[in-house]
Amino acid sequence: MSVIGWRQWVVDGAGWLRPAWTPWSPFPADLLLWRPDGLTRAFCLRGARDGLGSQLSQAHLTPHLRMPSENCVCGLYAWLSAQELAAAAAPRWTSRPIIVGAARLGGRLVISARGYRAQLGYPVAVVDPDGVVSAAYPVARYRTWDALVAEWDQRVK
């Protein structure tokens, strides 16, 4: 089973999509990246956070037997609806561009009242009026929020 979830991403200097609510450092550069060439897989960062310091980049990130776990905060996050995303605050930890869009989520899903935590995901559509997202991402690109929602919001149809 897969679902459409609604997300914010931060766009880094190379145009790659990164989590908007998880500052990237001190984690390894490629760990918190929504991959343009396939599925992004969730990792549990709890083990990495326990050992902050010089050994962090070498930390072995062992996934739970069931990722994401109901007893953890791990997983790829997304809101259930475009309305939930529209009501969300923008992250303040970065000066990089923030974009919004839809992601296809699958594998194991933990569903809450407002959102999903998923094992696997990939971006499918973004609002990118300034063209800041790398062309390597095979996503639908929209100039406006309304155009994105009209095509991707399953609750509207």
Secondary structure, 3 states (H helix, E strand, C coil): CCEEEEEEEEECCCCCEEECCCCCCCCCCCCCCECCCCCEECCCCHHHHHCCCCCHHHCCCCCCCCCCCCCCCCCEEEECCHHHHHHCCCCCCCCCCEEEEEEEEEEEEEECCCEEEEEEEEEEEEECCCCCCCCCCCCEEECCHHHHHHHHCCCCC
